[in-house]
């Protein structure tokens, strides 16, 4: 498949309008940020030594994580402004609407990114700041600029960026990378492909118009559905590892088994039902799944 973005015909940019606070807030991708903040908070909450961390420092750590993630999202919007204009679900973002100039968005993002990493280093430790910096670089450069438009594995590899928030939360407390932080990373890493491919199955025409090589366009819908099922099965197994290894208790273990089983069932329905309905339901449930799984982990360590 030819992934050259030169084939995209960019609509003429609308006239520049005065940007509002809400426009800059939208630039930070608040919906994505909510999951980032929650998973990062859970990583911090369950980390050993959390009780000894001053609440103000914990709050600063989560704020830095949110700002850093938002800054990466803003860089993503700055770089993808050409394809955002032609996609139905992104055409109303601040830059395509002409409410924020691209150079203003980039400057805003870079300032926030540097600020969040610097403050996190001063408030917690350099390891946590380093993980946040690497996650920001991975999402903004590796995924957005190098992978998204060049390979169908964009979500698989690039999904690693979204798996770092609980690691940042964990390391903000401990100052080191531990096995449990790795398993938190792996859960989100394995969850990301079926989550986004469910959306891609529904938004096939959008991605085709923007010339983005999502898996359904490159490998076909059926192959994508099979891969989603495989990832869901592996995710179920990996999500149980913290329980088997003694890092989590019965509340988390039962929750992981039930929630993962339902995720697996939803992927089977997507495989058997060729309509968009099953994919839409799986996409919605995938978000609920991750929230409930991490909430169970937090309660388990409460």
BALOBA-1460 file (C-alpha; in Angstrom, 3 decimals):
// residues 302
<rec num="1" residu="x" x="0.000" y="0.000" z="0.000"/>
<rec num="2" residu="x" x="1.285" y="3.427" z="-0.879"/>
<rec num="3" residu="x" x="1.387" y="5.422" z="2.342"/>
<rec num="4" residu="x" x="2.694" y="8.659" z="0.885"/>
<rec num="5" residu="x" x="0.795" y="11.565" z="2.371"/>
<rec num="6" residu="x" x="1.299" y="13.491" z="-0.849"/>
<rec num="7" residu="x" x="-1.905" y="11.886" z="-2.140"/>
<rec num="8" residu="x" x="-3.954" y="13.671" z="0.493"/>
<rec num="9" residu="x" x="-5.665" y="16.735" z="-0.848"/>
<rec num="10" residu="x" x="-5.683" y="19.233" z="1.994"/>
<rec num="11" residu="x" x="-8.758" y="21.431" z="2.219"/>
<rec num="12" residu="x" x="-7.927" y="25.095" z="2.486"/>
<rec num="13" residu="x" x="-7.361" y="26.130" z="6.088"/>
<rec num="14" residu="x" x="-10.180" y="28.239" z="7.536"/>
<rec num="15" residu="x" x="-9.441" y="31.826" z="8.549"/>
<rec num="16" residu="x" x="-7.603" y="32.217" z="11.849"/>
<rec num="17" residu="x" x="-9.903" y="32.906" z="14.782"/>
<rec num="18" residu="x" x="-9.176" y="33.922" z="18.342"/>
<rec num="19" residu="x" x="-8.314" y="30.827" z="20.364"/>
<rec num="20" residu="x" x="-10.100" y="30.236" z="23.649"/>
<rec num="21" residu="x" x="-8.974" y="28.393" z="26.760"/>
<rec num="22" residu="x" x="-11.239" y="25.561" z="25.661"/>
<rec num="23" residu="x" x="-9.374" y="25.302" z="22.336"/>
<rec num="24" residu="x" x="-6.039" y="24.866" z="24.099"/>
<rec num="25" residu="x" x="-7.658" y="22.402" z="26.474"/>
<rec num="26" residu="x" x="-8.889" y="20.346" z="23.504"/>
<rec num="27" residu="x" x="-5.362" y="20.443" z="22.108"/>
<rec num="28" residu="x" x="-4.276" y="18.330" z="25.101"/>
<rec num="29" residu="x" x="-6.662" y="15.478" z="24.193"/>
<rec num="30" residu="x" x="-8.532" y="15.479" z="27.539"/>
<rec num="31" residu="x" x="-10.320" y="12.170" z="26.882"/>
<rec num="32" residu="x" x="-7.037" y="10.358" z="26.403"/>
<rec num="33" residu="x" x="-5.551" y="12.252" z="29.328"/>
<rec num="34" residu="x" x="-8.231" y="10.941" z="31.693"/>
<rec num="35" residu="x" x="-7.094" y="7.351" z="31.155"/>
<rec num="36" residu="x" x="-3.453" y="8.402" z="31.406"/>
<rec num="37" residu="x" x="-4.058" y="10.158" z="34.721"/>
<rec num="38" residu="x" x="-6.057" y="7.274" z="36.154"/>
<rec num="39" residu="x" x="-3.576" y="4.540" z="35.203"/>
<rec num="40" residu="x" x="-0.704" y="6.713" z="36.420"/>
<rec num="41" residu="x" x="-2.470" y="7.274" z="39.731"/>
<rec num="42" residu="x" x="-3.019" y="3.543" z="40.157"/>
<rec num="43" residu="x" x="0.680" y="2.909" z="39.513"/>
<rec num="44" residu="x" x="1.528" y="5.458" z="42.193"/>
<rec num="45" residu="x" x="-1.124" y="4.154" z="44.603"/>
<rec num="46" residu="x" x="0.022" y="0.527" z="44.591"/>
<rec num="47" residu="x" x="3.766" y="1.289" z="44.656"/>
<rec num="48" residu="x" x="5.577" y="0.237" z="47.860"/>
<rec num="49" residu="x" x="6.367" y="3.243" z="50.014"/>
<rec num="50" residu="x" x="3.420" y="5.275" z="48.777"/>
<rec num="51" residu="x" x="2.337" y="5.908" z="52.384"/>
<rec num="52" residu="x" x="5.594" y="7.759" z="53.018"/>
<rec num="53" residu="x" x="5.174" y="10.069" z="50.034"/>
<rec num="54" residu="x" x="3.846" y="13.534" z="50.837"/>
<rec num="55" residu="x" x="0.370" y="14.017" z="49.293"/>
<rec num="56" residu="x" x="1.497" y="17.275" z="47.675"/>
<rec num="57" residu="x" x="4.357" y="15.521" z="45.892"/>
<rec num="58" residu="x" x="2.011" y="12.758" z="44.762"/>
<rec num="59" residu="x" x="-0.385" y="15.352" z="43.360"/>
<rec num="60" residu="x" x="2.466" y="17.127" z="41.560"/>
<rec num="61" residu="x" x="3.631" y="13.822" z="40.062"/>
<rec num="62" residu="x" x="0.180" y="13.077" z="38.629"/>
<rec num="63" residu="x" x="-0.187" y="16.651" z="37.382"/>
<rec num="64" residu="x" x="3.165" y="16.433" z="35.599"/>
<rec num="65" residu="x" x="2.112" y="13.151" z="34.033"/>
<rec num="66" residu="x" x="-1.144" y="14.709" z="32.817"/>
<rec num="67" residu="x" x="0.584" y="17.787" z="31.417"/>
<rec num="68" residu="x" x="3.305" y="15.704" z="29.752"/>
<rec num="69" residu="x" x="0.738" y="13.417" z="28.137"/>
<rec num="70" residu="x" x="-1.301" y="16.420" z="27.014"/>
<rec num="71" residu="x" x="1.773" y="18.035" z="25.499"/>
<rec num="72" residu="x" x="2.474" y="14.878" z="23.506"/>
<rec num="73" residu="x" x="-1.110" y="14.906" z="22.289"/>
<rec num="74" residu="x" x="-0.700" y="18.513" z="21.183"/>
<rec num="75" residu="x" x="2.440" y="17.640" z="19.205"/>
<rec num="76" residu="x" x="0.463" y="14.817" z="17.614"/>
<rec num="77" residu="x" x="-2.249" y="17.292" z="16.567"/>
<rec num="78" residu="x" x="0.361" y="19.718" z="15.234"/>
<rec num="79" residu="x" x="2.041" y="17.067" z="13.081"/>
<rec num="80" residu="x" x="-1.184" y="15.389" z="11.923"/>
<rec num="81" residu="x" x="-3.005" y="18.599" z="11.044"/>
<rec num="82" residu="x" x="-3.060" y="17.656" z="7.341"/>
<rec num="83" residu="x" x="-4.790" y="14.317" z="7.844"/>
<rec num="84" residu="x" x="-6.974" y="15.630" z="10.674"/>
<rec num="85" residu="x" x="-8.620" y="17.965" z="8.149"/>
<rec num="86" residu="x" x="-9.797" y="15.080" z="5.981"/>
<rec num="87" residu="x" x="-10.944" y="12.682" z="8.697"/>
<rec num="88" residu="x" x="-14.503" y="12.922" z="9.951"/>
<rec num="89" residu="x" x="-13.685" y="12.249" z="13.606"/>
<rec num="90" residu="x" x="-10.802" y="14.762" z="13.765"/>
<rec num="91" residu="x" x="-11.828" y="17.598" z="11.455"/>
<rec num="92" residu="x" x="-13.271" y="19.634" z="14.344"/>
<rec num="93" residu="x" x="-10.012" y="19.789" z="16.294"/>
<rec num="94" residu="x" x="-8.667" y="23.312" z="17.030"/>
<rec num="95" residu="x" x="-5.961" y="23.376" z="14.346"/>
<rec num="96" residu="x" x="-8.097" y="22.118" z="11.414"/>
<rec num="97" residu="x" x="-10.780" y="24.631" z="12.419"/>
<rec num="98" residu="x" x="-8.195" y="27.402" z="12.295"/>
<rec num="99" residu="x" x="-8.679" y="28.370" z="15.920"/>
<rec num="100" residu="x" x="-5.028" y="27.719" z="16.787"/>
<rec num="101" residu="x" x="-2.076" y="28.292" z="14.463"/>
<rec num="102" residu="x" x="0.190" y="25.242" z="14.000"/>
<rec num="103" residu="x" x="3.272" y="27.115" z="15.260"/>
<rec num="104" residu="x" x="1.364" y="28.268" z="18.359"/>
<rec num="105" residu="x" x="0.288" y="24.701" z="19.063"/>
<rec num="106" residu="x" x="3.843" y="23.415" z="18.725"/>
<rec num="107" residu="x" x="5.293" y="26.108" z="20.977"/>
<rec num="108" residu="x" x="2.593" y="25.502" z="23.562"/>
<rec num="109" residu="x" x="3.285" y="21.746" z="23.490"/>
<rec num="110" residu="x" x="7.063" y="22.037" z="23.770"/>
<rec num="111" residu="x" x="6.873" y="24.436" z="26.728"/>
<rec num="112" residu="x" x="4.466" y="22.147" z="28.578"/>
<rec num="113" residu="x" x="6.559" y="19.066" z="27.821"/>
<rec num="114" residu="x" x="9.803" y="20.568" z="29.137"/>
<rec num="115" residu="x" x="8.005" y="22.043" z="32.145"/>
<rec num="116" residu="x" x="6.336" y="18.765" z="33.128"/>
<rec num="117" residu="x" x="9.551" y="16.740" z="32.889"/>
<rec num="118" residu="x" x="11.579" y="19.330" z="34.811"/>
<rec num="119" residu="x" x="9.056" y="19.693" z="37.640"/>
<rec num="120" residu="x" x="8.662" y="15.918" z="37.943"/>
<rec num="121" residu="x" x="12.424" y="15.523" z="38.288"/>
<rec num="122" residu="x" x="12.545" y="18.147" z="41.036"/>
<rec num="123" residu="x" x="9.453" y="16.910" z="42.874"/>
<rec num="124" residu="x" x="10.108" y="13.148" z="42.761"/>
<rec num="125" residu="x" x="13.221" y="11.702" z="41.116"/>
<rec num="126" residu="x" x="15.193" y="11.708" z="37.878"/>
<rec num="127" residu="x" x="14.133" y="8.160" z="36.972"/>
<rec num="128" residu="x" x="10.451" y="9.129" z="36.880"/>
<rec num="129" residu="x" x="11.277" y="12.212" z="34.805"/>
<rec num="130" residu="x" x="13.339" y="10.082" z="32.449"/>
<rec num="131" residu="x" x="10.477" y="7.625" z="31.913"/>
<rec num="132" residu="x" x="8.077" y="10.508" z="31.230"/>
<rec num="133" residu="x" x="10.532" y="12.091" z="28.792"/>
<rec num="134" residu="x" x="11.001" y="8.807" z="26.940"/>
<rec num="135" residu="x" x="7.237" y="8.180" z="26.791"/>
<rec num="136" residu="x" x="6.664" y="11.679" z="25.394"/>
<rec num="137" residu="x" x="9.406" y="11.214" z="22.789"/>
<rec num="138" residu="x" x="8.077" y="7.774" z="21.860"/>
<rec num="139" residu="x" x="4.545" y="9.039" z="21.240"/>
<rec num="140" residu="x" x="5.421" y="12.304" z="19.534"/>
<rec num="141" residu="x" x="8.325" y="11.114" z="17.381"/>
<rec num="142" residu="x" x="8.450" y="7.311" z="17.119"/>
<rec num="143" residu="x" x="4.691" y="6.771" z="16.802"/>
<rec num="144" residu="x" x="3.330" y="10.020" z="15.333"/>
<rec num="145" residu="x" x="6.147" y="10.936" z="12.954"/>
<rec num="146" residu="x" x="7.726" y="7.590" z="12.065"/>
<rec num="147" residu="x" x="5.212" y="4.756" z="12.475"/>
<rec num="148" residu="x" x="1.666" y="6.031" z="12.067"/>
<rec num="149" residu="x" x="1.855" y="6.689" z="8.326"/>
<rec num="150" residu="x" x="4.372" y="4.005" z="7.381"/>
<rec num="151" residu="x" x="3.345" y="0.624" z="8.823"/>
<rec num="152" residu="x" x="0.285" y="-1.369" z="9.832"/>
<rec num="153" residu="x" x="2.153" y="-2.155" z="13.049"/>
<rec num="154" residu="x" x="1.831" y="1.510" z="14.050"/>
<rec num="155" residu="x" x="-0.559" y="0.774" z="16.903"/>
<rec num="156" residu="x" x="1.288" y="-2.349" z="18.052"/>
<rec num="157" residu="x" x="4.662" y="-0.647" z="18.421"/>
<rec num="158" residu="x" x="3.412" y="2.855" z="19.086"/>
<rec num="159" residu="x" x="1.046" y="1.550" z="21.743"/>
<rec num="160" residu="x" x="4.025" y="1.322" z="24.063"/>
<rec num="161" residu="x" x="3.779" y="5.082" z="24.594"/>
<rec num="162" residu="x" x="0.355" y="4.709" z="26.191"/>
<rec num="163" residu="x" x="1.614" y="1.938" z="28.466"/>
<rec num="164" residu="x" x="4.107" y="4.146" z="30.332"/>
<rec num="165" residu="x" x="1.763" y="6.178" z="32.630"/>
<rec num="166" residu="x" x="1.457" y="3.549" z="35.405"/>
<rec num="167" residu="x" x="5.214" y="3.080" z="35.205"/>
<rec num="168" residu="x" x="5.703" y="6.825" z="35.738"/>
<rec num="169" residu="x" x="3.390" y="6.672" z="38.749"/>
<rec num="170" residu="x" x="5.218" y="3.666" z="40.190"/>
<rec num="171" residu="x" x="8.701" y="5.081" z="39.673"/>
<rec num="172" residu="x" x="7.650" y="8.448" z="41.115"/>
<rec num="173" residu="x" x="7.354" y="6.622" z="44.437"/>
<rec num="174" residu="x" x="10.037" y="3.943" z="44.253"/>
<rec num="175" residu="x" x="12.665" y="5.627" z="42.086"/>
<rec num="176" residu="x" x="13.304" y="2.344" z="40.294"/>
<rec num="177" residu="x" x="11.826" y="-0.059" z="37.755"/>
<rec num="178" residu="x" x="10.394" y="-3.205" z="39.352"/>
<rec num="179" residu="x" x="8.670" y="-6.345" z="37.971"/>
<rec num="180" residu="x" x="5.193" y="-5.087" z="38.866"/>
<rec num="181" residu="x" x="5.798" y="-1.900" z="36.874"/>
<rec num="182" residu="x" x="6.675" y="-4.111" z="33.914"/>
<rec num="183" residu="x" x="3.417" y="-6.065" z="34.189"/>
<rec num="184" residu="x" x="1.395" y="-2.856" z="34.395"/>
<rec num="185" residu="x" x="3.131" y="-1.767" z="31.197"/>
<rec num="186" residu="x" x="2.424" y="-5.090" z="29.471"/>
<rec num="187" residu="x" x="-1.281" y="-5.023" z="30.306"/>
<rec num="188" residu="x" x="-1.816" y="-1.686" z="28.544"/>
<rec num="189" residu="x" x="0.616" y="-2.601" z="25.760"/>
<rec num="190" residu="x" x="-1.384" y="-5.754" z="24.898"/>
<rec num="191" residu="x" x="-4.724" y="-3.985" z="25.374"/>
<rec num="192" residu="x" x="-3.925" y="-1.236" z="22.864"/>
<rec num="193" residu="x" x="-4.051" y="-3.158" z="19.522"/>
<rec num="194" residu="x" x="-7.519" y="-4.726" z="19.938"/>
<rec num="195" residu="x" x="-8.797" y="-1.467" z="21.424"/>
<rec num="196" residu="x" x="-7.696" y="0.652" z="18.447"/>
<rec num="197" residu="x" x="-8.370" y="-1.980" z="15.793"/>
<rec num="198" residu="x" x="-11.984" y="-2.134" z="16.969"/>
<rec num="199" residu="x" x="-12.171" y="1.583" z="16.183"/>
<rec num="200" residu="x" x="-10.320" y="1.082" z="12.906"/>
<rec num="201" residu="x" x="-12.874" y="-1.506" z="11.749"/>
<rec num="202" residu="x" x="-15.604" y="1.097" z="12.198"/>
<rec num="203" residu="x" x="-13.571" y="4.012" z="10.787"/>
<rec num="204" residu="x" x="-12.113" y="2.210" z="7.783"/>
<rec num="205" residu="x" x="-13.172" y="4.841" z="5.271"/>
<rec num="206" residu="x" x="-11.763" y="7.644" z="7.417"/>
<rec num="207" residu="x" x="-8.334" y="6.026" z="7.599"/>
<rec num="208" residu="x" x="-8.464" y="5.158" z="3.897"/>
<rec num="209" residu="x" x="-9.215" y="8.772" z="3.028"/>
<rec num="210" residu="x" x="-6.265" y="9.923" z="5.142"/>
<rec num="211" residu="x" x="-4.026" y="7.191" z="3.678"/>
<rec num="212" residu="x" x="-3.102" y="5.767" z="7.089"/>
<rec num="213" residu="x" x="-2.109" y="2.068" z="6.880"/>
<rec num="214" residu="x" x="-4.265" y="0.726" z="9.694"/>
<rec num="215" residu="x" x="-4.408" y="-3.050" z="9.988"/>
<rec num="216" residu="x" x="-7.892" y="-3.512" z="8.436"/>
<rec num="217" residu="x" x="-6.793" y="-1.607" z="5.324"/>
<rec num="218" residu="x" x="-3.509" y="-3.487" z="4.937"/>
<rec num="219" residu="x" x="-4.321" y="-7.019" z="6.127"/>
<rec num="220" residu="x" x="-8.089" y="-6.973" z="5.717"/>
<rec num="221" residu="x" x="-10.951" y="-7.004" z="8.204"/>
<rec num="222" residu="x" x="-10.917" y="-10.761" z="8.817"/>
<rec num="223" residu="x" x="-7.207" y="-10.929" z="9.562"/>
<rec num="224" residu="x" x="-7.586" y="-7.959" z="11.916"/>
<rec num="225" residu="x" x="-10.416" y="-9.692" z="13.776"/>
<rec num="226" residu="x" x="-8.299" y="-12.819" z="14.230"/>
<rec num="227" residu="x" x="-5.387" y="-10.776" z="15.558"/>
<rec num="228" residu="x" x="-7.724" y="-8.984" z="17.974"/>
<rec num="229" residu="x" x="-8.813" y="-12.341" z="19.347"/>
<rec num="230" residu="x" x="-5.201" y="-13.458" z="19.786"/>
<rec num="231" residu="x" x="-4.270" y="-10.276" z="21.619"/>
<rec num="232" residu="x" x="-7.343" y="-10.576" z="23.861"/>
<rec num="233" residu="x" x="-6.349" y="-14.140" z="24.811"/>
<rec num="234" residu="x" x="-2.755" y="-13.125" z="25.574"/>
<rec num="235" residu="x" x="-3.990" y="-10.112" z="27.537"/>
<rec num="236" residu="x" x="-6.175" y="-12.335" z="29.702"/>
<rec num="237" residu="x" x="-3.197" y="-14.546" z="30.548"/>
<rec num="238" residu="x" x="-0.817" y="-11.647" z="31.213"/>
<rec num="239" residu="x" x="-3.351" y="-9.762" z="33.356"/>
<rec num="240" residu="x" x="-3.428" y="-12.743" z="35.728"/>
<rec num="241" residu="x" x="0.349" y="-12.792" z="36.228"/>
<rec num="242" residu="x" x="0.378" y="-10.181" z="39.046"/>
<rec num="243" residu="x" x="-2.089" y="-12.350" z="40.956"/>
<rec num="244" residu="x" x="-0.129" y="-15.579" z="40.402"/>
<rec num="245" residu="x" x="3.143" y="-13.889" z="41.386"/>
<rec num="246" residu="x" x="1.685" y="-12.437" z="44.580"/>
<rec num="247" residu="x" x="1.788" y="-8.798" z="43.515"/>
<rec num="248" residu="x" x="-2.003" y="-8.574" z="43.810"/>
<rec num="249" residu="x" x="-4.695" y="-10.313" z="45.824"/>
<rec num="250" residu="x" x="-8.007" y="-12.074" z="45.286"/>
<rec num="251" residu="x" x="-10.019" y="-8.953" z="44.409"/>
<rec num="252" residu="x" x="-7.740" y="-8.188" z="41.492"/>
<rec num="253" residu="x" x="-7.378" y="-11.829" z="40.458"/>
<rec num="254" residu="x" x="-11.115" y="-12.461" z="40.185"/>
<rec num="255" residu="x" x="-11.644" y="-9.107" z="38.470"/>
<rec num="256" residu="x" x="-8.903" y="-9.818" z="35.920"/>
<rec num="257" residu="x" x="-10.402" y="-13.237" z="35.182"/>
<rec num="258" residu="x" x="-13.966" y="-11.962" z="34.738"/>
<rec num="259" residu="x" x="-13.125" y="-8.734" z="32.899"/>
<rec num="260" residu="x" x="-10.559" y="-10.467" z="30.681"/>
<rec num="261" residu="x" x="-13.027" y="-13.247" z="29.931"/>
<rec num="262" residu="x" x="-15.625" y="-10.704" z="28.827"/>
<rec num="263" residu="x" x="-12.999" y="-8.947" z="26.690"/>
<rec num="264" residu="x" x="-12.207" y="-12.269" z="25.054"/>
<rec num="265" residu="x" x="-15.913" y="-12.955" z="24.450"/>
<rec num="266" residu="x" x="-16.339" y="-9.513" z="22.873"/>
<rec num="267" residu="x" x="-13.445" y="-10.223" z="20.508"/>
<rec num="268" residu="x" x="-15.070" y="-13.541" z="19.536"/>
<rec num="269" residu="x" x="-18.272" y="-11.660" z="18.743"/>
<rec num="270" residu="x" x="-16.297" y="-9.270" z="16.536"/>
<rec num="271" residu="x" x="-14.815" y="-12.266" z="14.729"/>
<rec num="272" residu="x" x="-18.224" y="-13.859" z="14.117"/>
<rec num="273" residu="x" x="-20.311" y="-10.725" z="13.578"/>
<rec num="274" residu="x" x="-19.124" y="-8.798" z="10.524"/>
<rec num="275" residu="x" x="-21.238" y="-5.733" z="11.277"/>
<rec num="276" residu="x" x="-19.906" y="-2.529" z="12.844"/>
<rec num="277" residu="x" x="-22.089" y="-3.054" z="15.908"/>
<rec num="278" residu="x" x="-19.880" y="-5.712" z="17.486"/>
<rec num="279" residu="x" x="-16.725" y="-3.647" z="16.867"/>
<rec num="280" residu="x" x="-18.346" y="-0.540" z="18.366"/>
<rec num="281" residu="x" x="-19.391" y="-2.500" z="21.459"/>
<rec num="282" residu="x" x="-15.903" y="-3.939" z="21.866"/>
<rec num="283" residu="x" x="-14.323" y="-0.508" z="21.537"/>
<rec num="284" residu="x" x="-16.602" y="0.867" z="24.237"/>
<rec num="285" residu="x" x="-16.075" y="-2.109" z="26.511"/>
<rec num="286" residu="x" x="-12.299" y="-1.985" z="26.042"/>
<rec num="287" residu="x" x="-12.197" y="1.433" z="27.746"/>
<rec num="288" residu="x" x="-14.433" y="0.217" z="30.570"/>
<rec num="289" residu="x" x="-12.288" y="-2.917" z="30.892"/>
<rec num="290" residu="x" x="-9.083" y="-1.004" z="31.531"/>
<rec num="291" residu="x" x="-10.694" y="1.382" z="34.003"/>
<rec num="292" residu="x" x="-12.290" y="-1.458" z="35.985"/>
<rec num="293" residu="x" x="-9.174" y="-3.635" z="35.922"/>
<rec num="294" residu="x" x="-6.952" y="-0.877" z="37.287"/>
<rec num="295" residu="x" x="-9.644" y="0.173" z="39.758"/>
<rec num="296" residu="x" x="-9.731" y="-3.402" z="41.078"/>
<rec num="297" residu="x" x="-5.969" y="-3.298" z="41.446"/>
<rec num="298" residu="x" x="-6.218" y="-0.062" z="43.399"/>
<rec num="299" residu="x" x="-8.939" y="-1.450" z="45.692"/>
<rec num="300" residu="x" x="-6.912" y="-4.605" z="46.168"/>
<rec num="301" residu="x" x="-4.051" y="-2.497" z="47.537"/>
<rec num="302" residu="x" x="-6.340" y="-0.139" z="49.455"/>
